[in-house]
Amino acid sequence: MHSPRQRGFEIGDVAPHLFLSHSSRDTDTVRRIAWDLNVCGVDVWFDEWELRVGDDLHDRIANAISKSKFVGVVVGDHFDSSKWMRGEVTQALSREKAENRTLVLPIVINDKPPPPIIGSKKFLDFGQAHYFPSLLRLIGLVHDLDSQSVEDGIRKLHPDQLRDCIRVLRFCAFEPYCIVDTKTLAAIKQAGGIASGTKVSFDADTVLSSPRLPPATRELVERLLMDVG
């Protein structure tokens, strides 16, 4: 188990754990969800992180939906007005039917129920009062953690911040890590991180004291420490 100031990074998989389908008007909220999931070991496909100028949007998004383990549908006030998002949901539901398994996961960020197209599905309530328990349930589903252990951890530890989620995951015998790209992983190694397969563990004080650490990576490590310790 890592010490309080030691963390692990892993390069993102070719096949993401979770594609986040959302309205562009809800990007600020979705950015927070994506970061929190990423810190807890969920490889998120979030358009702001993945798309570059010149990319074919239809091809990139369709490919990501076809490869991701799950598709999280973020239901906010603007779902009904997003034609693009409805197309993503339709594609995901078609794949869900073909594979005969749960693939589409409604993530509700307001007080409204999911729209009819996914209205029969049980949803995760990411409203303020239930945000962190729902975050943990989603992480547990993605990583196939024992659901009763997750619920026991939520009940015993009462998570109300991201660092509490780390404690619950460790209670469930899952050591969380942050997903990063290859350049960031290499930078952590060069700054004193210890490689093991696709993961690099590191002591924060050692890494942050290295003059070889790029500014962007330093900012990432500092944010990680601020959020989860």
C-alpha positions in Angstrom: 0.0 0.0 0.0 1.3 3.4 -0.8 2.3 5.9 1.9 0.2 9.1 2.1 2.6 11.0 -0.1 3.2 8.2 -2.6 1.1 7.6 -5.7 1.0 5.6 -8.9 0.5 6.5 -12.5 -0.4 4.2 -15.3 -0.5 4.8 -19.1 -4.1 4.8 -20.5 -5.2 1.6 -22.1 -5.9 1.4 -25.9 -9.5 0.6 -25.0 -10.8 3.2 -22.5 -12.8 2.1 -19.5 -15.5 4.7 -19.9 -16.6 7.0 -22.7 -18.3 10.1 -21.4 -21.2 11.3 -23.6 -22.3 14.8 -22.7 -23.7 18.1 -23.9 -21.0 20.7 -24.5 -23.0 23.0 -22.2 -22.3 20.7 -19.3 -18.5 20.5 -19.9 -17.5 22.2 -16.7 -19.3 19.5 -14.6 -18.1 16.7 -16.8 -14.5 17.9 -16.6 -14.7 17.4 -12.8 -16.2 14.0 -13.1 -13.6 12.9 -15.7 -10.7 14.1 -13.5 -12.1 12.4 -10.3 -12.6 9.2 -12.2 -9.1 9.4 -13.8 -7.4 9.9 -10.4 -9.1 6.8 -9.2 -7.9 4.5 -12.0 -10.7 4.9 -14.5 -9.4 5.5 -18.0 -11.9 8.1 -19.3 -12.5 9.1 -22.9 -13.4 12.8 -22.5 -13.5 14.8 -25.8 -11.6 17.8 -24.3 -8.7 15.5 -23.6 -8.8 13.4 -26.7 -9.7 15.5 -29.7 -7.2 17.6 -31.6 -7.6 20.2 -34.4 -8.1 18.4 -37.7 -9.6 15.2 -36.2 -12.6 13.7 -37.9 -15.1 14.0 -35.1 -17.5 11.3 -36.3 -14.7 8.7 -36.8 -12.9 9.4 -33.5 -16.1 9.4 -31.4 -17.6 6.4 -33.1 -14.4 4.5 -32.7 -14.2 5.4 -29.0 -17.7 4.3 -28.4 -17.1 1.0 -30.1 -14.0 0.3 -28.0 -14.9 1.6 -24.5 -15.9 -0.9 -21.8 -18.8 1.4 -20.8 -20.5 4.5 -22.1 -21.5 7.0 -19.4 -24.4 9.2 -20.5 -24.3 12.5 -18.6 -27.9 13.6 -18.2 -28.1 17.4 -17.6 -30.5 20.2 -18.5 -29.2 20.2 -22.1 -29.6 16.6 -23.0 -32.7 17.0 -25.1 -31.2 19.9 -27.1 -28.0 17.9 -28.1 -28.6 16.1 -31.4 -25.0 15.0 -31.4 -25.3 13.4 -27.9 -28.5 11.6 -28.9 -26.6 10.1 -31.8 -23.9 8.8 -29.4 -26.5 7.3 -27.1 -28.2 5.6 -30.0 -24.9 4.0 -31.1 -24.1 2.9 -27.6 -27.5 1.3 -27.1 -27.2 -0.5 -30.4 -23.9 -2.0 -29.2 -25.4 -2.8 -25.8 -28.1 -4.8 -27.5 -25.7 -6.6 -29.8 -23.4 -7.6 -27.0 -26.3 -8.4 -24.6 -24.7 -6.8 -21.6 -24.9 -3.6 -19.6 -22.9 -0.9 -21.5 -24.8 2.4 -21.1 -24.7 4.0 -17.7 -26.9 7.1 -17.0 -25.1 9.7 -14.9 -27.6 12.3 -13.7 -26.2 15.7 -12.8 -29.5 17.5 -12.2 -32.8 16.8 -10.5 -34.5 15.5 -13.6 -35.0 11.8 -14.4 -33.2 10.3 -17.4 -35.0 10.8 -20.8 -37.2 8.1 -22.2 -34.4 6.7 -24.4 -32.7 5.4 -21.3 -35.5 6.0 -18.8 -35.8 2.3 -17.9 -32.2 2.1 -16.6 -31.1 2.5 -13.0 -29.1 5.7 -12.9 -26.3 7.2 -10.8 -27.2 10.4 -9.0 -24.2 12.8 -9.3 -26.0 15.6 -7.6 -24.1 17.4 -4.8 -25.5 15.3 -2.0 -24.7 12.0 -3.6 -21.7 12.8 -5.8 -18.9 10.9 -4.0 -20.9 7.7 -3.2 -22.1 7.6 -6.9 -18.5 8.2 -8.0 -17.4 5.2 -6.0 -20.2 3.0 -7.3 -19.2 3.9 -10.9 -15.5 3.1 -10.1 -16.6 -0.2 -8.5 -18.6 -1.1 -11.6 -15.8 -0.3 -14.0 -13.2 -2.3 -12.0 -15.6 -5.1 -11.1 -15.2 -4.5 -7.4 -17.4 -6.4 -5.0 -20.5 -4.2 -4.7 -21.2 -5.1 -1.1 -17.7 -4.1 -0.2 -18.1 -0.7 -1.9 -21.4 -0.1 -0.1 -19.8 -1.1 3.2 -17.0 1.3 2.6 -19.4 4.1 1.8 -21.4 3.4 4.9 -18.4 3.2 7.2 -16.3 6.0 5.8 -19.0 8.5 4.7 -17.0 9.9 1.7 -17.5 13.7 1.1 -14.3 14.5 -0.7 -12.0 12.8 -3.2 -9.4 11.6 -0.7 -12.2 9.7 1.1 -12.9 7.9 -2.1 -9.3 6.7 -2.1 -9.8 5.3 1.4 -12.9 3.5 0.4 -11.2 1.9 -2.6 -8.4 0.7 -0.4 -10.9 -0.7 2.0 -12.2 -2.7 -1.1 -8.6 -3.9 -1.7 -8.2 -1.8 -4.8 -5.1 0.5 -5.0 -6.1 3.5 -7.1 -3.8 5.2 -9.6 -3.9 8.1 -12.0 -4.1 7.5 -15.8 -1.6 9.5 -17.8 -0.1 9.6 -21.2 3.3 8.1 -22.2 5.2 11.4 -22.0 4.0 12.1 -18.4 4.8 8.6 -17.4 8.3 8.9 -18.8 8.8 12.3 -17.0 7.8 10.8 -13.7 10.3 7.9 -14.2 13.1 10.4 -15.0 12.3 12.4 -11.9 12.7 9.4 -9.6 9.6 7.2 -10.1 9.9 3.4 -9.9 8.5 1.5 -12.9 6.6 -1.7 -12.7 5.0 -2.8 -16.0 2.7 -0.1 -17.2 2.7 1.7 -13.8 5.1 4.1 -12.2 4.9 4.7 -8.4 6.6 7.7 -6.9 7.3 9.6 -3.7 5.9 13.1 -4.2 8.7 15.0 -2.4 11.3 13.2 -4.5 9.6 13.9 -7.8 8.7 17.5 -7.0 12.3 18.3 -6.0 13.7 17.0 -9.4 14.8 19.8 -11.8 14.0 17.4 -14.6 10.3 17.5 -14.0 8.4 19.4 -16.7 6.1 22.2 -15.5 3.0 20.5 -16.8 3.8 17.3 -14.9 4.7 19.2 -11.8 1.3 20.9 -11.9 -0.4 17.5 -12.3 1.5 16.0 -9.3 0.7 19.1 -7.2 -3.0 18.9 -8.0 -3.0 15.2 -7.2 -1.5 15.9 -3.8 -4.0 18.7 -3.1 -7.0 16.5 -4.0 -6.0 13.1 -2.6 -2.8 13.5 -0.6 
